[in-house]
Amino acid sequence: MYWQRDLSFNSIKKIEGLGSLWRLEVLNLSNNRISVIENMDKLEKLTHFLIANNLLGQLDNVLYLRTFKNLFTVNLYGNPVSQEDDYKHSIAAYFPKLTCLDYRLLDEKTKNEAALKYGYVLDKIKHEELQRQQAEEVNQSKEAEVKLHTEAFVESLNGSHLFKSMLKDDSEFLHSVPEVAHLLQTFELQMVELCMQLCETGLAEHKRRETEVNSFFGGQNEAVKHYQQKASHILPDFEQRRKARMVELQQSSDPDLLKVITNHCKEEIDQLCNSLMALEFQLLSQLEDNIKKLDINISDMIGNFSETAQGIFVQCRDLEDNYHEKLRVVIAATLEKDMSDHDKMLLVDKDTVMYAVATSHDNHLLQINDRETQMMTRADAWKVALVKEIEVKELNRNRMRISDIYKHADHLLEQLEELQ
């Protein structure tokens, strides 16, 4: 079966609205007013593309179709581009997998001639496509890394980002003192090492949490499946008895007997409902216990992660204290030296300089504290949101299941009343 869409003869000017048709294999846009092939990225399964008698004038735009690896039939007849010199050979060269162009087969002779004539151009295009693909893979890899680090609460901690954010508001003249450069270099190396520890710890803990959560959902699914199997054993026996009762009702004309049989049917429906409800409450109890265990386990993991991270942030503050003390000594010694007029203009006076040193220290600590608070807050919020989402999902499942049981019982009672 082909998934196809015929949009020919619709006066369409722009290709759009195809994003949800990812299973589409055949697309017919012939006899419209389209001048650009675009917005078809989602059609990865496309094999036939018919766009005859439109306004396509640029061969470069037709090359957009090279992204569709399954495409083997194209119809561009009646477009300005099809009137260009050597159109057939150029299309055959750029689309080596194409078997049919403009309703005609592309023979091997034509393909070989095209490959020889346009080989150098095709090599250039392939090289450019490879570069774009490699760049896209690099970009996707970076995006995946950022996503992973964000989920682990350690984004921007695998380098010097935190260190640089600490220094961004420092007064320039503090860093202009030659002796400070060595202090900053050592400080940065030590800070980056601690940040990398934070990052590695976060990623390891994220993996542990992910394993725990996946195990939990696996257990939930198994529990639901187990109780569904139990319910499936109850229903066949009930249906067999119900059908026998239905036959008795249809064959009996004695009012008293009909009443007895009807009462039996109602009792059996009640028993079925009660049995299914009992199973559902047993399942609910088990799932709630699982959620509580998950909550405890995840809370312990978040607690351990937070404790380890806080210990590393303490070391970061200690490093900053150590750097601050050394900076004070260096700046104080510099103020005692004979300075050039330029230096004097920068440093102004001792009180102003020492105030800048103190402010720098406060700002550095503030950045460290803010990053720590952000990490702890987000980790706690994630745990709360995870458990809440699971609880809501389970509540909705339970309500739906109870509703289904009652609806089924009501349907059986309605069928019973119709036979009376």
Summary of the structure (lengths in Angstrom):
residues: 420
radius of gyration: 36.6
end to end distance: 48.3
largest distance: 123.3
contacts: 1179
relative contact order: 0.07
helix: 73%
strand: 4%
